[in-house]
Amino acid sequence: MATPRNDMTSRSFSGGQSVPGHKPTTAVILAAGLGTRMRSSLPKALHPLGGRPMICHLVETAASVFDRIVVVVGPDMDALAQAVAPWPTVIQNERLGTGHAALMAEAHFGEGDVAILYADNPLIRAETMRALLRRRDEEGTKLALLAMTPGDPGRYGRVILRDGLVQEIVEWKDASETQREVTLCNAGVLCADAQALRRWLQGLGNGNAQGEYYLTDVVALAAREGAVRHVEAPASELAGINSRAELACAEATLQARLRREAMENGVTLVAPETVFFSTDTVIEPDVLIEPNVVFGPGVVLRRFARIRAFSHLEGCEVGPEAIIGPYARLRPGTRCEAKSHVGNFVELKATHLGEGAKANHLTYLGDSTIGARTNIGAGTVTCNYDGVFKHRTSIGSDVFIGSDSILVAPVTIGDEALVGAGSVITDNVAPGSLALGRARQTEKTGRGRAIRQSLLARKEQG
């Protein structure tokens, strides 16, 4: 199965247990920031990326690498705590800097190595996290950190090296002009032995331009005791998200990653840059996706399905060889079986469209079950809502629903029935029956011409 996302498996270690030959690892995720540059009442870590909160990306990736995770949140961030559950959270009641935030989690460090991650770095890959742990395992390494060389170093903290080893991190506001010319920048992520990290955090001071306890200051403390080494990763992977513009850049990076993974796994994207995935989109090989298609969360596409242009899918499954669109909308709870067709300006919600069934034009099917090989004519509407409750429409196999039919739920239409065009169906239809639910047509000879002439005369009179 091709899936445009990272395949991840959780580690089994639980805090306090002993696993022979395994040094336990802990990830501390700092997520207490308000994200004032976002200009939002929503905590920064909950802003969506690829169809889900950005912190969920980081938590899922970290869970595939580390044995334990603890998340540092701010006060009144219950929604954030729920988003990372069942991993534990601790509250940083006073926002006194990143070093202070990391210290809030020290009771959860346990033994072994501890990595400090940031919620606004959601695109770090599992391979990069593992590289950080390997660098920490190198002989004599007291601390390992992630670094990058962005095209515009801007206001990032600078990584100061000597003989290939990290000497210190200098925040931009505290850096000299010479130090600001350094292009190797701090990504914020670091890893050290739990006991040493506790000691360094407890020894931090706040004598800087911000009056805060910088986590980066532990680098200089570690360098006094041994080697500090870095792992350089792409800036697109490590860049932080602090504004809506940076969130958009991260979305572009993520989408490019998901598109590339989909195509590598056998999916045809006619115009890749116009297709937008959620991170949980599941696509089997030999699916073809035309331009300008958007996938919300919870979509599964089976082999040889075709999604035509300008369609929107969310919370649905599309069976093998089914054709969806163009200009189709599949809403949550919908399942289209093999070789079914959903055409232009057709919307399905909580509907099961049977194998080979077709709804090709200008139709709404909500809360419906539709049997195999049934044809739904243009303009058909299932009236599923009475203003208070939703009701289901059940249509059997090999049924023909004529154009412009209104099916008032709850209603059942049996196998091989035929509903005449323009009908309003309020009662069940027996299998094999013809149902006509329209007013009888009458004709007044010559009256059409007379009415038209009368109207034209009135128009001439002004």
SELO-754122 format. One line per field, with one value per residue (C-alpha): residue number from 1; x, y negated, z negated. Coordinates in Angstrom, 3 decimals, padded with zeros to 6 digits. Layout:
<recs>
i = (NUM, ...)
x = (X, ...)
y = (Y, ...)
z = (Z, ...)
</recs>
This chain:
<recs>
i = (1, 2, 3, 4, 5, 6, 7, 8, 9, 10, 11, 12, 13, 14, 15, 16, 17, 18, 19, 20, 21, 22, 23, 24, 25, 26, 27, 28, 29, 30, 31, 32, 33, 34, 35, 36, 37, 38, 39, 40, 41, 42, 43, 44, 45, 46, 47, 48, 49, 50, 51, 52, 53, 54, 55, 56, 57, 58, 59, 60, 61, 62, 63, 64, 65, 66, 67, 68, 69, 70, 71, 72, 73, 74, 75, 76, 77, 78, 79, 80, 81, 82, 83, 84, 85, 86, 87, 88, 89, 90, 91, 92, 93, 94, 95, 96, 97, 98, 99, 100, 101, 102, 103, 104, 105, 106, 107, 108, 109, 110, 111, 112, 113, 114, 115, 116, 117, 118, 119, 120, 121, 122, 123, 124, 125, 126, 127, 128, 129, 130, 131, 132, 133, 134, 135, 136, 137, 138, 139, 140, 141, 142, 143, 144, 145, 146, 147, 148, 149, 150, 151, 152, 153, 154, 155, 156, 157, 158, 159, 160, 161, 162, 163, 164, 165, 166, 167, 168, 169, 170, 171, 172, 173, 174, 175, 176, 177, 178, 179, 180, 181, 182, 183, 184, 185, 186, 187, 188, 189, 190, 191, 192, 193, 194, 195, 196, 197, 198, 199, 200, 201, 202, 203, 204, 205, 206, 207, 208, 209, 210, 211, 212, 213, 214, 215, 216, 217, 218, 219, 220, 221, 222, 223, 224, 225, 226, 227, 228, 229, 230, 231, 232, 233, 234, 235, 236, 237, 238, 239, 240, 241, 242, 243, 244, 245, 246, 247, 248, 249, 250, 251, 252, 253, 254, 255, 256, 257, 258, 259, 260, 261, 262, 263, 264, 265, 266, 267, 268, 269, 270, 271, 272, 273, 274, 275, 276, 277, 278, 279, 280, 281, 282, 283, 284, 285, 286, 287, 288, 289, 290, 291, 292, 293, 294, 295, 296, 297, 298, 299, 300, 301, 302, 303, 304, 305, 306, 307, 308, 309, 310, 311, 312, 313, 314, 315, 316, 317, 318, 319, 320, 321, 322, 323, 324, 325, 326, 327, 328, 329, 330, 331, 332, 333, 334, 335, 336, 337, 338, 339, 340, 341, 342, 343, 344, 345, 346, 347, 348, 349, 350, 351, 352, 353, 354, 355, 356, 357, 358, 359, 360, 361, 362, 363, 364, 365, 366, 367, 368, 369, 370, 371, 372, 373, 374, 375, 376, 377, 378, 379, 380, 381, 382, 383, 384, 385, 386, 387, 388, 389, 390, 391, 392, 393, 394, 395, 396, 397, 398, 399, 400, 401, 402, 403, 404, 405, 406, 407, 408, 409, 410, 411, 412, 413, 414, 415, 416, 417, 418, 419, 420, 421, 422, 423, 424, 425, 426, 427, 428, 429, 430, 431, 432, 433, 434, 435, 436, 437, 438, 439, 440, 441, 442, 443, 444, 445, 446, 447, 448, 449, 450, 451, 452, 453, 454, 455, 456, 457, 458, 459, 460, 461, 462)
x = (000.000, 001.278, 000.852, 002.067, 003.271, 005.993, 005.406, 005.982, 006.134, 006.117, 008.857, 007.769, 009.913, 007.978, 009.590, 011.222, 011.467, 014.785, 015.530, 018.844, 021.295, 019.013, 019.684, 016.280, 015.584, 013.184, 011.873, 010.776, 008.650, 008.412, 004.924, 004.087, 004.583, 001.605, 002.728, 001.886, 003.068, 000.303, -002.213, -004.501, -006.348, -005.342, -002.039, 000.624, 001.220, -002.414, -002.405, -003.101, -000.446, -001.314, -004.776, -003.865, -002.267, 001.409, 002.392, 000.818, 003.379, 006.239, 004.709, 004.118, 007.651, 009.191, 007.145, 008.847, 012.286, 012.121, 010.909, 009.137, 007.629, 006.623, 005.161, 005.598, 002.464, 001.352, -001.514, -005.043, -003.868, -006.207, -006.868, -003.143, -002.851, -005.706, -004.044, -000.859, -002.593, -001.818, 001.677, 002.012, 002.200, 003.683, 002.721, 005.110, 003.114, 005.673, 007.179, 010.781, 012.483, 013.261, 015.737, 013.126, 010.545, 012.872, 013.551, 009.807, 010.006, 013.100, 011.064, 010.300, 013.878, 014.495, 017.841, 019.563, 019.505, 017.052, 016.344, 014.671, 012.375, 010.156, 006.509, 007.045, 009.563, 006.999, 008.756, 011.829, 012.216, 012.702, 016.020, 017.274, 016.256, 018.070, 021.156, 021.082, 020.994, 023.853, 025.944, 025.277, 026.507, 029.881, 032.709, 033.329, 030.217, 028.605, 025.892, 024.662, 022.529, 020.835, 022.019, 021.163, 022.405, 019.348, 019.451, 018.769, 020.185, 018.150, 017.613, 018.509, 021.020, 024.495, 026.459, 030.056, 032.556, 036.218, 038.109, 034.791, 033.326, 030.567, 031.786, 028.566, 025.261, 024.902, 021.396, 021.089, 020.194, 023.340, 025.665, 028.479, 028.686, 031.368, 029.227, 026.212, 028.244, 028.278, 025.823, 025.528, 022.389, 020.893, 017.734, 017.055, 017.062, 019.676, 020.370, 022.373, 022.560, 019.629, 021.729, 024.060, 021.174, 019.455, 022.622, 023.163, 019.563, 019.683, 022.818, 021.428, 021.374, 019.284, 021.865, 020.949, 019.025, 015.725, 016.219, 015.306, 016.845, 018.085, 018.248, 021.081, 023.298, 023.691, 025.882, 028.693, 028.344, 028.590, 031.581, 033.534, 033.088, 033.619, 032.821, 029.691, 028.948, 026.275, 024.198, 023.358, 019.988, 018.113, 016.726, 013.337, 013.147, 014.288, 012.876, 010.568, 006.984, 006.268, 003.904, 001.163, 003.649, 006.042, 003.119, 002.358, 006.007, 005.934, 002.727, 004.431, 007.391, 005.141, 002.997, 006.086, 007.226, 003.833, 003.552, 007.017, 006.295, 003.004, 004.635, 007.510, 004.885, 003.201, 000.616, 000.226, -000.177, -000.881, -000.026, 001.604, 001.872, -001.945, -002.785, -003.034, -002.872, -003.550, -000.820, -003.106, -004.141, -003.777, -003.319, -002.687, -000.498, -001.865, -004.272, -004.448, -005.118, -005.874, -005.114, -006.575, -007.706, -007.825, -007.806, -009.049, -008.319, -009.318, -009.235, -008.424, -008.031, -007.855, -005.904, -006.743, -009.178, -009.244, -009.852, -010.677, -009.964, -011.327, -012.642, -012.619, -012.533, -012.657, -013.314, -014.160, -013.024, -012.888, -012.838, -010.773, -011.381, -013.909, -014.062, -014.673, -015.268, -014.559, -015.976, -017.148, -017.313, -017.113, -017.836, -017.173, -018.743, -018.869, -017.738, -017.710, -017.302, -015.361, -016.122, -018.646, -018.904, -019.430, -019.608, -019.565, -021.242, -022.250, -021.982, -022.091, -022.296, -022.435, -023.392, -022.503, -022.428, -022.497, -020.254, -020.769, -023.388, -023.417, -024.356, -022.971, -024.570, -025.779, -026.883, -026.888, -026.916, -026.841, -027.273, -027.955, -027.259, -027.263, -027.006, -024.830, -025.323, -027.982, -028.144, -028.958, -030.243, -029.196, -030.676, -031.604, -031.748, -032.117, -033.936, -032.260, -032.855, -036.169, -034.703, -033.989, -033.100, -031.236, -032.980, -031.652, -032.590, -032.078, -031.961, -031.521, -029.512, -030.208, -032.528, -033.050, -033.758, -034.977, -033.625, -034.832, -036.214, -036.697, -036.470, -037.881, -036.273, -036.851, -037.686, -036.707, -036.655, -036.445, -034.221, -034.890, -037.412, -037.776, -038.555, -039.867, -038.150, -039.400, -040.941, -041.249, -041.064, -042.377, -043.408, -041.448, -041.229, -041.519, -038.890, -039.442, -042.101, -042.481, -042.997, -044.361, -044.718, -045.490, -048.570, -050.605, -049.745, -052.557, -052.507, -054.497, -054.420, -053.284, -053.047, -049.253, -049.286, -052.053, -050.224, -047.022, -048.817, -050.531, -047.234, -045.560, -048.417, -048.033, -044.305, -044.921, -047.353, -044.604)
y = (000.000, -003.450, -006.021, -009.633, -009.751, -008.283, -004.702, -004.678, -001.999, -002.745, -001.560, 000.608, -000.786, -002.161, -004.505, -002.750, 000.644, 002.292, 003.505, 005.385, 003.640, 000.681, -002.842, -004.484, -007.709, -010.526, -013.321, -016.539, -018.691, -022.385, -023.616, -026.354, -029.240, -031.460, -032.187, -035.879, -036.397, -034.031, -036.593, -033.769, -032.623, -029.075, -027.850, -027.849, -024.109, -023.383, -025.201, -022.687, -021.318, -018.640, -018.254, -017.920, -019.979, -020.602, -019.117, -015.788, -015.443, -015.854, -013.569, -010.788, -011.021, -011.167, -008.153, -006.101, -007.002, -007.654, -005.463, -008.226, -011.588, -014.450, -017.729, -021.087, -023.216, -026.587, -027.256, -026.879, -024.704, -021.777, -021.293, -020.912, -018.364, -016.394, -016.512, -014.824, -012.274, -009.694, -011.189, -013.177, -016.960, -019.391, -023.053, -025.983, -028.534, -031.309, -031.721, -032.426, -031.013, -027.706, -026.622, -027.154, -025.251, -022.255, -022.276, -021.939, -018.420, -017.249, -014.884, -012.928, -012.701, -009.315, -007.772, -007.590, -010.308, -013.202, -015.211, -018.613, -019.273, -022.197, -021.993, -024.564, -022.268, -019.673, -018.459, -016.860, -013.385, -010.232, -009.666, -013.027, -012.238, -008.912, -010.646, -012.952, -009.970, -008.294, -011.450, -011.602, -007.988, -008.871, -008.517, -011.629, -013.481, -015.277, -016.892, -016.685, -019.242, -019.849, -022.661, -024.017, -026.469, -028.400, -030.609, -033.578, -033.052, -036.015, -036.092, -032.461, -031.746, -031.085, -027.872, -028.762, -026.010, -025.454, -022.551, -021.031, -021.022, -023.297, -025.866, -027.784, -029.005, -032.760, -034.176, -036.779, -039.578, -038.877, -038.166, -040.431, -041.523, -038.895, -036.163, -037.218, -036.502, -032.800, -030.877, -027.678, -028.194, -026.544, -024.503, -024.354, -020.579, -019.023, -015.728, -014.879, -012.478, -013.038, -013.599, -016.084, -017.939, -018.372, -019.838, -022.247, -023.435, -024.099, -026.193, -028.507, -032.261, -034.937, -037.661, -038.313, -040.816, -039.045, -038.353, -034.710, -031.310, -030.149, -026.435, -027.180, -028.237, -024.575, -024.149, -026.249, -024.398, -021.048, -022.195, -022.799, -019.137, -017.421, -017.424, -019.018, -017.801, -018.732, -017.077, -019.284, -018.743, -020.614, -023.982, -023.050, -020.247, -022.273, -025.743, -026.928, -028.099, -031.378, -033.150, -032.418, -032.985, -030.422, -028.027, -028.350, -027.634, -024.531, -023.379, -023.731, -021.703, -018.996, -018.809, -018.476, -015.607, -013.865, -014.257, -012.845, -009.861, -009.192, -009.164, -007.016, -004.523, -004.214, -007.018, -009.187, -012.909, -014.736, -018.144, -017.384, -020.994, -021.349, -018.299, -018.672, -015.694, -015.124, -013.245, -010.238, -009.929, -006.284, -005.602, -002.260, -001.962, -002.796, -005.452, -008.476, -011.932, -014.791, -018.480, -020.582, -017.839, -018.340, -015.512, -016.194, -013.779, -010.136, -009.290, -005.846, -005.289, -001.762, -000.524, -001.971, -004.529, -007.803, -011.141, -013.724, -017.432, -019.913, -017.306, -017.425, -014.236, -013.834, -010.899, -008.504, -005.375, -004.999, -001.456, 000.059, -001.353, -003.869, -007.270, -010.378, -013.810, -016.192, -018.711, -016.032, -016.236, -013.179, -013.970, -011.901, -008.479, -007.865, -004.671, -004.202, -000.585, 000.814, -000.656, -003.129, -006.586, -009.952, -012.734, -016.499, -018.554, -015.484, -015.461, -012.343, -012.385, -009.251, -007.288, -003.797, -003.685, -000.080, 001.642, 000.256, -002.251, -005.682, -009.201, -011.259, -014.697, -017.426, -015.220, -015.176, -011.801, -012.075, -009.281, -006.784, -003.198, -002.516, 000.968, 002.344, 001.135, -001.400, -004.572, -007.880, -010.449, -014.093, -016.407, -013.676, -014.700, -012.522, -014.694, -013.353, -016.150, -017.193, -020.107, -018.025, -014.443, -012.790, -009.933, -007.313, -006.466, -002.861, -002.106, 001.450, 002.943, 002.403, -000.510, -003.407, -006.782, -009.252, -012.780, -015.483, -013.012, -013.976, -011.051, -012.047, -009.953, -007.662, -005.720, -002.389, -001.611, 002.083, 003.886, 003.321, 000.565, -002.427, -005.943, -008.236, -011.550, -014.495, -012.355, -013.178, -009.842, -009.796, -006.125, -002.900, -001.426, 002.351, 004.305, 004.244, 001.505, -001.724, -004.739, -008.050, -010.839, -013.872, -015.982, -015.076, -017.205, -019.256, -021.228, -024.337, -024.610, -028.061, -029.558, -029.789, -031.986, -034.188, -034.784, -035.688, -038.179, -039.774, -040.225, -041.744, -044.216, -045.303, -045.779, -048.040, -050.159, -050.782)
z = (000.000, 000.888, -001.843, -001.594, -005.159, -007.383, -008.511, -012.247, -014.924, -018.628, -020.946, -023.870, -026.695, -029.656, -032.207, -035.128, -033.441, -032.735, -029.207, -028.926, -026.595, -025.978, -027.197, -027.685, -025.813, -026.600, -024.380, -026.066, -023.763, -024.627, -023.697, -026.194, -023.772, -023.004, -019.475, -019.612, -016.032, -014.929, -016.210, -017.303, -020.410, -019.455, -020.943, -018.262, -018.572, -017.655, -014.338, -011.549, -009.244, -006.725, -008.213, -011.894, -014.696, -014.110, -017.464, -016.506, -013.699, -016.135, -018.771, -016.247, -014.895, -018.367, -019.450, -016.731, -018.066, -021.821, -024.661, -026.566, -025.719, -027.991, -026.740, -028.490, -028.082, -029.384, -031.789, -030.402, -027.502, -028.126, -024.405, -023.816, -026.614, -025.043, -021.625, -022.913, -025.168, -026.443, -026.794, -030.047, -030.229, -032.723, -033.054, -032.811, -034.790, -034.311, -030.865, -031.858, -028.793, -027.096, -029.763, -032.439, -030.359, -029.987, -033.731, -034.393, -032.929, -034.812, -037.012, -033.821, -032.548, -034.137, -033.207, -029.856, -027.208, -027.032, -023.880, -024.001, -021.026, -020.093, -019.114, -016.375, -014.629, -013.465, -010.311, -011.872, -010.423, -012.466, -010.653, -011.902, -015.482, -015.270, -013.871, -016.905, -019.281, -017.395, -017.610, -021.357, -021.613, -020.098, -022.599, -024.642, -023.459, -026.365, -024.261, -020.656, -018.871, -015.532, -013.281, -009.843, -007.237, -006.051, -002.973, -005.228, -008.732, -009.910, -013.655, -014.361, -017.118, -015.733, -016.327, -017.153, -016.240, -017.036, -015.475, -014.413, -017.913, -019.178, -021.668, -022.296, -020.911, -020.722, -020.415, -017.664, -020.072, -022.089, -019.140, -017.965, -014.319, -013.726, -015.268, -013.185, -010.062, -010.984, -008.748, -010.824, -012.891, -015.930, -015.375, -019.122, -019.472, -021.726, -023.460, -026.593, -029.503, -031.863, -034.976, -033.284, -031.667, -035.033, -036.493, -033.605, -033.607, -037.334, -036.826, -034.133, -034.622, -032.935, -032.327, -028.711, -026.595, -027.232, -030.924, -030.247, -030.989, -027.579, -026.931, -024.507, -027.414, -028.411, -025.308, -026.772, -030.101, -028.331, -026.256, -029.458, -030.419, -027.078, -023.374, -021.976, -018.459, -015.962, -013.257, -010.307, -008.634, -005.879, -006.918, -005.429, -007.992, -010.986, -010.377, -013.149, -012.721, -014.440, -012.043, -009.529, -006.720, -008.207, -008.686, -004.975, -004.141, -006.347, -004.661, -001.270, -002.517, -003.918, -000.789, 001.402, -000.812, -000.673, 003.110, 003.637, 001.383, 003.181, 006.607, 005.372, 004.185, 007.576, 007.606, 010.704, 010.026, 013.276, 011.760, 008.392, 007.237, 007.354, 005.215, 001.431, -000.939, -004.608, -006.403, -006.901, -003.232, -002.151, 001.547, 003.195, 006.313, 009.766, 008.537, 010.842, 009.436, 011.791, 011.075, 008.276, 005.895, 002.108, -000.443, -003.953, -006.807, -006.644, -002.920, -001.491, 002.261, 003.620, 006.633, 010.074, 008.697, 010.615, 008.923, 011.549, 011.396, 008.845, 006.412, 002.604, 000.512, -003.272, -005.596, -002.763, -000.968, 002.808, 004.156, 006.966, 010.459, 009.158, 010.867, 008.789, 010.338, 011.850, 009.379, 006.941, 003.167, 000.918, -002.719, -005.878, -006.158, -002.410, -000.736, 003.031, 004.056, 006.995, 010.444, 009.071, 010.643, 008.974, 011.520, 011.794, 009.070, 007.096, 003.297, 001.109, -002.692, -004.890, -001.792, -000.619, 003.173, 004.339, 006.859, 010.344, 009.185, 010.815, 009.818, 012.657, 012.526, 010.173, 007.292, 003.483, 001.728, -002.073, -004.638, -001.872, -000.924, 002.804, 004.267, 007.032, 010.614, 009.625, 011.706, 010.043, 012.530, 012.720, 010.113, 007.629, 003.966, 000.897, -001.639, -004.761, -007.290, -008.836, -010.758, -013.864, -012.871, -009.991, -008.174, -005.770, -002.234, -001.120, 002.608, 003.813, 006.654, 010.363, 009.619, 012.023, 010.451, 013.070, 013.274, 010.904, 008.369, 004.722, 002.270, -001.112, -003.858, -005.556, -002.432, -000.856, 002.848, 003.702, 006.185, 009.912, 009.228, 011.542, 010.359, 013.070, 013.726, 011.714, 008.983, 005.293, 003.479, -000.085, -000.403, -000.046, 003.465, 003.844, 005.793, 009.554, 009.363, 011.313, 009.051, 010.318, 007.798, 009.963, 010.753, 013.847, 016.871, 018.450, 021.699, 022.747, 026.533, 027.746, 024.278, 024.373, 027.471, 026.078, 022.785, 024.598, 026.890, 023.905, 022.090, 025.165, 025.518, 021.895, 022.463, 025.469, 023.440, 020.904)
</recs>
